[in-house]
Amino acid sequence: HVQLVESGGGSVQAGGSLRLSCATSGNFDSDRCMAWLRQAPGKEREGVGAIDRSGRTLYSDSAQGRFAISRDRGKKFLYLQMNGLRIEDTAMYFCASSTTGALYQPCEMKPSAYNVWGQGTQVTVS
């Protein structure tokens, strides 16, 4: 049994900061990439940032320079530090993991690359 649970969402002012957390349970020793993705109402789900087993990170153009993704040493938690928040950042943010494919592979931003998902945490910027 594997599970991802997001927390840390809320309402913030434009220009403010917020840190999202993702708690992992179960056996994630076989994970390839972990990522944060988001979805606004009526829009496609899109990748925000991803991190591979070596700690290398990948960000969307929008997140680059503003957001930072990280994991703890035991890979029990995934974090997304968000700075300089904008109104267009308003969305449901999901924690996700990929557990299939080559052990070391480039992380992808598209949602279809991930097979384990949390239920999301809402971020509203005004």
N, C-alpha and C positions, 0 to 999 in steps of 0.2 A: 504494500500500500504506500503510495506516494501522494503527497498533498502540498499545495502551495497556498498560503494565506497572506493576502496583502493587507497593509495597514498604513496609516499616516496621511491619508487623503483628507481634504477639507476645503474650506473657502479661504482664499488669500487675496490680497490686493495685488494689482499689477505691479511688477517690479520686485515683489517679495520672493521669499524662498520657502521651500518645503522639502522634506525628506520622506520618501516612501520606503517602506520595509516589506520584505517578503520572507516569511518564515517557511522553511522547508521541513518536511517530516518524511520518514521512510528512507529508503535506500536511494540516494542520488549519486552514488559512486560512478555510475555509468553515464552521467549527463555529459553532453557535448558543449552546448551553449545554453546560457541562461540570458533572458532578455526582459526588457520592459517594452510593452506595446500599449497603444492607446486607441480608443475609439470614441469619437464624438457622435452624437445622435445624427442619423442619416448619412454618416460618412463611413468609408471603409476603414477597417482596422489597419493601423500602420505601426511599424517598428519605431521605437525611440532610441534604444540603446541595447547592446548585447555584449556579453563577456564570455570568453572561451576558457578552457581548462588551464591555460597558461596565464590568464589574467589580461590578455589583450582585449581591448574594447573597440567597439564600433558604434558610431552614432549617426543618426539622421542629420541632414543638413540643418534642420531647424534646432536640434538639440545640441549640436556641436558648439562648444564654447560656453554653454549655459548649464548643461546637465552632466552629471558624472555617475557612472554605474560602478558598483563595487560589490565584492563578496567577502565574507569573513574567511578566516583561514580554514575553518572546518566546513566551509560551504553550507552552513546551516542557515545563513541569512543572505539575502540579496537586497541591495539598497539602490535607490535612485535619488541623488541630491539634485534638486532643481533650483536654479537661481535665475534671477531676472525673468520671472514668470510673465507671460503675456496672455491676453484674453484668448488667443487662439490655442493656448495650451489646455484649455478647458476640455476635459474628456474623462472617460473611465479608463483608468490605467490598470493594466494586467501584468502580472508576473508570469513568465512562461519558461519552459525548459524543453530542450530537444534531447532525446535519449536514443536515437537511432542514427545509423550511418557511421562513417569513419570516426574513430575516436578523436582525431585531431583534424578538424576541417574548418574552413572559414565560416564564421558566423554570418547569418543572413538576417535581413531586416523584415523580410516578408513573413506574415503570420503563418503561412503554410509550412514553414520550416520547423514549427514547434508543435509538439504533441501532448504536452502536459501544461495545463493552465490553472491559474487561480481564478477566483470569482470577481476580482477587480476591486478597486477603490476609487471613489470619485474625487476628482480635482476640479475645483471651480475657481477661476480667476476673474476678478472684476475690477 
